[in-house]
Amino acid sequence: MSSAQKRTFSLPRQQAKFIDAQVRTGAYASASEVVRAGLRALQERDAAIAHWLKSEVVPVYDAMRADPKRGIPAAKVFVDLRAHHSARSKARKRGA
């Protein structure tokens, strides 16, 4: 890492122990590697969320704004959810 910059962080004891355990198992050579892996995972997660928002949420939002009649009224959604929950609860009681 030619352009590595040193940083100092304070971590809760549980996170510090987790890092130490990862190094002890041999999965990582150093605490820095554990932190870098965690940051890469965070970057990947954030990129996945941004992609999902852009590719799936925004088009649906735009479509709903263009034609609000496509939506389902909240009252109907709650009626359907309550009916679904009630049916599942009854089925569990019969099966229990």
N, C-alpha and C positions, 0 to 999 in steps of 0.2 A: 504494500500500500504506500505508494510514493507520496500521496497527498493526504495522509492521515493527520487528523487534528486531535490533540488530546483534549479530553473533557473530564470533568469531575462531577459525579452524580451521587446523590444520597438515595438509598433504596430502603424500603421497609425490610426488616429482618427476613421475612418469608421469601421475598424476591431474591435477596442476596443468597439465601440458603439454596434456592432453586438453581441459581447460576453456578454456585459451587458444586452442587450435585451433578449438574450437566458436565462440568469439567472433570469431576472425579470418575464418572462413568467412561470417560474417554471419547464421548460423542463430540466434544469440542476440546481444542488444545488450550484455550484460555477463556477468561471471562469476557474479554473483548469480542471473541468469536461468537459467544452466546448472545451478547447484546446486538452484534451486527445481524445475526440470524433473526433475532426478534424484530429488528427494525425492517429487515427485508420482508418478513411476513406481514408486518403492519402496512408497508408500502403496497404489497400485493393485494391485501384486503381492501385498502382505500381505492386502489385502481379498479378492482372488481366492482366495488360499490358505485364508483363514478361511471363506469361502463354501463352498469345496470340502469342507473338513473337516466343516462343519456339515451340508451338504446331501447329501454322498455317503458320507463315511467313517463318521460317527457312526451313521447308520441301518444300515449294514452291520455295524458293530461290535455294535450293539444286537441285530440279528437273530442274529448268531453267538453272542452270549452267551445269548440266549433258546433257541437250538437249535444246540448245538455240532456235531451230526451233519451239519449243512450243510457243514462245513469239509472240506478235503482234507488228509489226514495229510501232514506234511512229508516223510516218507520217500517217499511216492508222488510228490509234487511233484518231488523231486530225481531220482527214477528217470526220470520223464517228461522233465525238462529235459536230463538226460544223453543220453537217447535222441534227443531233438530235436537237440541239439548234434552228436551223432555223425552223424546223418543229414545234417545240413547240411554238416558237414566232408567227408563222403564225396562229396556232390554237388558241392562246390567242387573237390575233387581230380579228379573225373571231367571237370568243365567246364574245368579249367585246362589 
